Amino acid sequence: MSSVFKALSDPTRRRVLELLRGRPMTAGELSEHFPVSKPTMSAHFNVLREADLVDAYKQGTTITYRLKLSVLEDALLGFARTFGFGSLHNSAEADPVSAPRKEPTR
């Protein structure tokens, strides 16, 4: 999970993932959206691949990237569960400490 959050910590990589939500894109198409060098973009792509957030397919000299949404979802859900989100124990009925108090009727 830490490699996913390392990848998500950078705004450029988050934007790459946003772009890939629409469709698979080549490295060149993605790079057109950023004012950085090709080696810098290549480093960003490597971090995303290492975190298993994207698949890369090479055809000739062209690399096409595709978002692996299930990996991102699993990481975010796992992180949320760490803090009790998305579980019964977080609901007001199951947690009397955080449940709103009822005023006694007179």
ZIPE-V761282 format. One record per residue. N is the residue number from 0. RES is the residue in three letters. PHI is phi in whole degrees, 0 to 359 (none if undefined). D_FIRST is the distance of its C-alpha to the first C-alpha in whole Angstrom. Layout:
BEGIN
n,res,phi,d_first
N,RES,PHI,D_FIRST
N,RES,PHI,D_FIRST
END
This chain:
BEGIN
n,res,phi,d_first
0,MET,none,0
1,SER,295,4
2,SER,293,6
3,VAL,294,5
4,PHE,289,7
5,LYS,297,9
6,ALA,296,10
7,LEU,283,11
8,SER,288,12
9,ASP,258,15
10,PRO,298,18
11,THR,296,19
12,ARG,293,16
13,ARG,297,16
14,ARG,293,19
15,VAL,302,19
16,LEU,297,17
17,GLU,300,19
18,LEU,297,22
19,LEU,287,20
20,ARG,298,20
21,GLY,287,24
22,ARG,185,24
23,PRO,297,23
24,MET,221,25
25,THR,282,26
26,ALA,302,25
27,GLY,295,28
28,GLU,298,28
29,LEU,294,25
30,SER,298,26
31,GLU,298,29
32,HIS,273,27
33,PHE,227,26
34,PRO,271,29
35,VAL,232,27
36,SER,287,28
37,LYS,297,27
38,PRO,299,26
39,THR,295,23
40,MET,296,22
41,SER,300,22
42,ALA,296,19
43,HIS,297,17
44,PHE,298,18
45,ASN,297,16
46,VAL,297,13
47,LEU,294,13
48,ARG,292,13
49,GLU,298,11
50,ALA,278,8
51,ASP,65,10
52,LEU,273,11
53,VAL,224,15
54,ASP,258,17
55,ALA,237,20
56,TYR,242,24
57,LYS,258,26
58,GLN,229,30
59,GLY,69,32
60,THR,258,31
61,THR,259,29
62,ILE,250,25
63,THR,250,24
64,TYR,253,21
65,ARG,226,19
66,LEU,289,17
67,LYS,257,14
68,LEU,300,14
69,SER,297,13
70,VAL,293,10
71,LEU,297,9
72,GLU,299,11
73,ASP,300,9
74,ALA,294,6
75,LEU,292,9
76,LEU,294,11
77,GLY,298,8
78,PHE,295,8
79,ALA,297,12
80,ARG,295,13
81,THR,303,12
82,PHE,256,15
83,GLY,83,17
84,PHE,282,17
85,GLY,81,18
86,SER,233,19
87,LEU,296,23
88,HIS,295,23
89,ASN,270,22
90,SER,282,26
91,ALA,297,29
92,GLU,294,31
93,ALA,273,28
94,ASP,236,28
95,PRO,296,32
96,VAL,292,31
97,SER,266,29
98,ALA,290,32
99,PRO,296,35
100,ARG,277,38
101,LYS,267,41
102,GLU,286,44
103,PRO,294,47
104,THR,275,49
105,ARG,243,53
END
